[in-house]
Amino acid sequence: MASQYPHNFRLVRTIFPLLILIVAVVFFWSPAKESDIVSTQLVQGVVVEVNTGEAESFRTGNQVSMTTARIELPSGEHTRVLVLRQSLTVGDRVTLTETRFNDGQVKYRLGE
């Protein structure tokens, strides 16, 4: 008689990760609904600080870096945003997209 072990092994190796992926997608994927957004507008800010962090990738072993900038808003508040494909220096004026939500949360992202 043939053993069921190889069949069960393959089944567990394919079904279990698939189930974990489905649960993760359902749990973490919750985009902001259009009804949750109160307003979206462009605001100007001044770069106060630029930080670049580097680490070694677990998958490839290559060096990866991520750059963030601290921006002073016209109201005097500061926010930190992710910088992609731009070279910023302290003192630069930048345009941010400000999104306000029903729950009072405000998110900023760097305009390109």
C-alpha positions in Angstrom: 0.0 0.0 0.0 1.2 3.5 -0.8 1.7 5.9 2.0 -0.5 9.0 2.3 2.4 10.9 3.8 3.7 12.4 0.5 0.2 13.5 -0.5 -0.5 15.0 2.9 2.9 16.7 3.0 2.3 18.5 -0.4 -1.3 19.4 0.6 -0.2 21.0 3.9 2.7 22.8 2.1 0.3 24.4 -0.4 -2.9 24.9 1.5 -1.6 26.2 4.8 0.5 29.1 3.3 -2.5 29.9 1.0 -4.8 30.2 4.0 -2.3 32.4 5.8 -2.1 34.6 2.8 -5.9 34.9 2.5 -6.3 35.8 6.2 -3.5 38.4 6.0 -5.0 40.0 3.0 -8.4 40.2 4.6 -7.0 41.5 7.9 -4.5 44.1 6.6 -6.3 45.2 3.5 -8.7 48.0 4.6 -8.3 50.9 2.2 -9.9 54.2 3.2 -13.4 54.3 1.8 -14.3 57.5 -0.1 -17.0 58.2 2.5 -14.3 58.3 5.2 -12.3 61.0 3.5 -13.5 64.5 4.5 -11.1 66.6 2.4 -8.0 66.4 0.3 -5.8 69.4 -0.4 -2.3 70.5 -1.3 -0.2 72.2 1.3 3.3 73.7 1.2 6.0 72.8 3.7 9.7 73.3 4.4 12.1 70.4 4.8 13.6 70.5 8.3 15.4 67.2 8.5 16.3 64.3 6.1 17.2 60.8 7.3 18.3 57.8 5.4 18.4 54.4 7.0 20.2 51.4 5.6 19.9 47.7 6.3 20.7 44.4 4.8 17.8 42.7 3.0 16.9 39.3 4.5 16.0 37.8 1.1 18.9 39.0 -1.1 21.6 40.2 1.3 21.9 43.5 -0.6 21.9 46.9 1.1 18.6 48.6 1.0 17.8 52.2 2.1 14.8 54.2 3.0 14.7 58.0 3.2 12.3 60.0 5.3 12.0 63.8 5.7 10.6 65.8 8.6 8.5 68.7 7.1 7.4 71.8 8.9 3.8 72.7 7.9 2.4 76.3 7.6 0.6 75.7 11.0 4.0 75.2 12.7 3.4 71.4 13.2 5.8 68.8 11.9 5.1 65.6 10.0 7.4 62.8 8.7 6.9 61.5 5.2 8.5 58.8 3.1 10.7 60.2 0.3 10.6 58.2 -3.0 12.7 59.1 -6.1 13.5 62.6 -4.9 16.6 64.2 -3.6 15.7 66.6 -0.7 17.9 68.9 1.3 17.1 71.0 4.4 15.3 74.2 3.5 13.6 72.9 0.3 10.0 73.8 -0.2 7.8 70.8 -1.0 4.2 70.2 -1.8 2.3 67.7 0.4 -1.1 66.1 -0.2 -3.1 66.4 3.1 -6.0 64.0 3.5 -8.4 64.4 6.4 -10.6 61.6 7.6 -14.0 61.4 9.5 -12.3 60.2 12.7 -10.0 63.3 12.8 -6.9 61.6 11.5 -4.8 63.6 9.1 -2.3 61.9 6.7 0.4 63.6 4.6 2.2 62.3 1.6 4.9 63.9 -0.6 3.6 65.2 -3.9 5.7 64.3 -6.9 
